[in-house]
């Protein structure tokens, strides 16, 4: 298994390195367009495979070995999920290239210029739950940002994953990019072995429980971008509007209870216990939302279950969230603007206009919140000499040699007009 994992990682790194010679903005956009076309052509095959996965999952639910919330995530045929997935590919293709952008420019001396330029991270290992559309979301983000990717979905979506992988690789076969630029693996054993491949893999992105993220962080030398539990809270402030409170709280719980940004805890200011709260509670009960036990503040229910607690103040609400929450997505309902700053609930990469998201980062380094294209690039420094004889270190420093002038350059946003310069690593 180790040799197989090493081979997968080596192949991903080789695909990434090969892509640097051919990966232009135009080529990567073409690859995304081809993926959408292939998805449309393979729709019946993919949904048939998804139906088979659903049937097996429902049997597991009936046997008590799987939760119904997981099955809801698995269904690629539900509502507008298929169309939303396709639209995400189109939206990502239309976004600006995140690579090759200059974020810092300075002249160090006559004809010696320093640039900080965005570039791909390299090879991503992304581990996620049984939501098959995530394969397409992450593959599209990886392609647009110039990163090769190894993807591991939930075992419940094995058949769907296989068909989606074949679809992606068939589409890449019609471009200059390597077909192995996007790969998938199936087993936990493969993931465990891949976590040792720090020579080839540059970033691990686990989507799942806090326990999963911590386990991976403790099992690898590779950098990890964590996506923790969705322990999300809403605070009903004493100035909350009655109708807004009922509308927002109910929607945040019932719109998609299995989503990681669904509300799990409702904090109610004590002054509302005999005014707004009874109406909110009535509306929740009418939509089959049930109260959790008082000890469930650290439980991600992913169902129509809600923890409720009264608090005496905004500071008490924030203290509760800091103690029990995961800093994923939190919301305040208030008519006092000054109280709004610490909160947000509408956390979703697609709705933010990112096309899709690779996950919700709850860390504080590199990327935070919904991680789109900007979170999948890093930067490099490019030192460019335009001098007739070039520049050497010995000419700078103490004494009569050249001195650094350090003049900021303005107006230049890309290092070079040639598109493929945006993919340098």
N, C-alpha and C positions, 0 to 999 in steps of 0.2 A: 504493500500500500504506500510506503514511503517513496519508493522509486516512482510509482505512478503519480503521486502528488508532486514530486520534484519535476517530473516530465511535464505535467500540466503547468506548473509555475514557470518553467523554462520556456515553454511554448508561448505563454502569455507575454513574458519579457521579450522574447524574440519578435513577437507580433508588434509589440509597442515600439521596439527599436526600428523595425522595418517601416512602420507607419510614419516615422519621423522624416523619411525621405520622400514620401508621397502624400502625406496628410495635409492637404490644403483646406481652407475654409470651404471651398467649392466641393471638394471630394467628400468631406464629412457631411455636408448638407445633402449631397447626392445619395450617400449611404442611408441617411434617414428617410429620404423620399422613397428609396427602393424598399426599405423595411416596411413602410406603410403599404406600398403596393403589394408586397408579398403577404402581409397580414390579411389584406382584403381578399387576395386570391385563395388563401388557405383558411378562411374563416370557418367553413363547415368542418374541416378536419380538426381544427383547434377546438371548436366548441363541442365536437363529438368527444374528443379526449377529455375535455373539462367535465362533460356529463358523466363519463366513466369515473373520474376522480370524485365527483359529487356523490355518486351512488355508493362508492366504497366508504366515503366519509360519513354519509348518513347511516350506513350500517354500523359504523363504529360508534356513532352517537347513540343509536338504539341499544348497543351493547354496553353503554356507559363508559366507553374508553376515550371519547372525544366530546368536546363541548360544542353546543350549537352555535356559539358566537364564532368559532373557528370556521365552521361550515359556511356561514354567511360570507366570510372573507374570501372563501375559496371560489364562490360562484362567479364566473366570468360572464354569465348570461343574464345576470340580474340588472334590471333597470337600464340605465344608459352606460353601464360600465365599459362595454366594448367600444362604443363610440367615443367615450371620454378618453380611453386608452389611445385610440387612433389620433384624436385631436391633440393629445399630449405630444405625440411624435411630431406632428405638423408644427405645433407651437415651438417646440425645442429647435426644430430645424430653422425657424424664422428668427430665433434670438441672435443677438450679436455674438460673434466668436469671443469667448472669454480669454483666449490665449493671444499672446503678442501685444498686449496693451501695456503702454508705458505708465507706471505709477510713480516714477521718480526720475528726474533728469537733471544733471548738473555738469557744467563744464569745470573740470579740475585744473585745466591749464589751456593755453592756446592749442587748439586742435586735439585736445584730449577730453573725451566726453564719457560720462558714466550714466548708464540707464538701468533701472529696475524694470524687468519685463515679466509679465505673467506667462506661465508655461504649464503643461500637464504635470500631474504628480507622478504618473507612471503606470503601475499595475495595481488595480484595486481588487480586494477580496471582499465581497458583499454577501452577508448572511441575513436572510429575511424570512418572514412568516409565510404562511400559505395563501398569499394573494398573488396569483399568477401574473396579473397585469404589472406587478412590480418589476418583473423581468424586463418587460419592454420599457418601462419608465427609466430604470437604471441603465439599461443598454443604451438608450437614446442619450441620456445625460453623459455617459462615459464617452460615447462616440463624439458628441459635440465638443466636449472638453479635451478630446485627444487622449483619453486614458483607456488602456486595455482593461478588461474586467473578467474576473472569475466569479460566477454567481451561484449561490446555494439557497434554494427555496425550501419550503416545508415538504416533508415526505408525502403529505396528503395530495400534493399537486404534481406528482411525478409525471403522469402522462401529459398533462397540459404543458409542463416545463419542457419536456422532450420535443413536443411539436413547436413550441415557440422558439426553442433553440435552433431547430432545423430551419425554421422560417428566417430567423436572423442571419444564419450562416449562408443560406441560399441567396439572400439579398446582398450580403457582402461579397459574394462570389461574382457579382456584376459590377464591382467597383475595384479600385486599385488597392483598397485596404485588405489585409490578410483576413481570411475567413475565420481564423482563430483569435481575432481581436476580442471577440466575446465568447466565453466558454461557460459551461455550467457543470457542476458536480452534484452528486445525488446523496451521498452519505455523510454522516457525522464523522466517520473515521477519516474520510478524505479531508474534511475541514480541519480536523485535529492535526493531520499530517501537513496540511498546507500552512498551518500556523507556525511551522518550523522553517518555512522557506523565506526567511527575511532577506536572503540574497537576491530574490527575484520579485517579491511582493512588497509594495511600498506603503500601502495603507489598508487596514481592515475596518470595515463598516458593518457592525452587527446591529440589526434591527430586531428588537425583542425585549424581553424582560431585563430588569436591572441585574438579575442573577446571571443571565446569559452574558451581558456586557462585562460584568466583573470577572466571570470565569475566563472569557477570552483575553481580557487585559492581563490576567495572571498567567496565561498560557503561551504568551508570544512575546518576542522582542520587536515585532512590527508595531508601528504606531497604530493606535486604535481611536476611531472617532465614535464616541459612545452615543447610543440612542436608548435612553432609560425608559422605565415604566411611564405610562401616561396617567399619572396621578394628578388629574386636573381639577381645579376648584373654581366655583363662582361665589363671589361675595355680594350679598344683597345689602347695600349700604342704606343707612337710615334715610337718605334722600332719594332712594330709588323710586322711579315712576311705576305705578301699579301695573299698567298694561304692558310696559316693556319687560317688567320682571316676569310676568306670566309667560309671555311669548318667548323670551330668550332662554329662560331656564328649561322650559319644556323642550324646545328645539335642541338645546345643547345635550339633552339626555337621550331623546328618542330618534333624532335624525339618523344617527348611525352609531348605536350603542357599542358596537364592536371596534370602533375606530379609536386610535390612541389619543385623540384630542377630545373625546366625549367627556362630559363632566362626570366626576365620580364623587365629589363632595360639594355640598351646598352649605355655605356659611351665611347665617341670617343675623342681622343686627337685632339685638334684643327688643328694640323699640318697635319692631315690625311684627311681633308675635301675635298681636291681636288685630292687625290691620291687613297688611299685604300677605303675610305668610299663609294664613288659612286659605286664601284664594289660590295661591301658588300650589299649596299642598293638594287642594281639590283638583286642580288641573292635572297635576302629576298622577294622582290616583286614577283619574279618568282615562289616562293613557297607559295604565297598567304598570306604572313605576312603583316599586316597592322599597320600603326603607331598609337600610342595612343595620347591622348591629353597631353599637357604640364603639366597638373595638376595630372597626373596619376602615379606619382612616388611611391606612397604608395598603389597601387592597384595590387593585385595578379590576373592577367588576366585569367590564366589557359586556354588560347586560343591562336589563331594565331594573337595576338596583342602585340606590343612591344613599350615600351617607349624608346626614344632616346634623348641623351643630349651630347653636346660638353663640354669638360673641358680643362683647360689650363695646367694641370699637374697631376702627380700621387697623390700628396697630396690632390688636389681638388677632384679627383675621390674617394679617401678614405673618405674624408669629406662627400661627397654625400651619399656614402654607409652607413656611420655611422648615418647619419641623416634620411635617407629614407628606408634603408634596414632592414632586420630582422636577419642578421648574420646567415642565414641558409646555403647558399652556394654561394660563389662569386669567380670570375675567372679573371685572367689577361692574356692577350695575348701579350707577349713581348719576345725579344731576349736578354734581360738584366737580368741575373740570380739574381742579387741583388734586383730586384724589385718583385721577385716571392713570397717571404716569406709571405706576408699578405693574400694570396689568395688560394682558392681551389674551383673546381666546381664539380668534379666527386664524388659526395656524395651519396652513396647508399650502404646499408649494404650488400646486396647480392654481388655486384661487389667488395666490399672491402674484401670479403672472410668470412663474418660473418655468412653466411648461410641465414640470413634474418635480419631484424631490427624491433624493437618494435616501432621505431619512430626516428625522428631527433630532438635531444634536442638542443635548442638554448640558454639554460641557461648556467651558469658557475660553478655550484656546482654539484658534484657527477658524472654526465655523460654529455658528450658534443658530438655533431655530431651524426652520425648514432649509435643508441644504440643497441648493440648486447648482447651476454651473459655476458660480463664483466660489463655492465651497470645494470645488473639485480641481482647482488650479492652485499652484504655488507660484513662486517667482524666482528669477535668477538675476544676477547682475552682469551686465555687458559693458565692458570697457572698450571704447572705440578710439583708435588713434587715427587722425587725419594728417599728421605731420609728415613731412617729406622723408625724414629719416626714422620715423617711428618714435616711440618713447621708451626709455629704460628707467628702472628704479634708481640707478646710481645718479641720475641727473636731479633727483629730488631729495629734499631733506635739509639738514643744517648746512650752513656755510653759503658759498657763492652760487650754488646750483639753482635749479628752477624751483619756484615755490608754487604751492597749490593756491589757485585763485578762488575756487569753489563758487562759481556763479550759477544760479539756477537757470535752467533752460525752460522755456514755456512754449506752448502751442503745438508740441509734437505729441501725438497720442499713440502712434505705433512706430516701431523701430524701423520698419521698411515697408514699402508699398507692396512688395511681393507677398502673396497670401501665405505661402508655406513658411515664412519666417515666424508666423504665429505659433508654429508647432515645435519650435526648437526646445530641446530639453537640456 
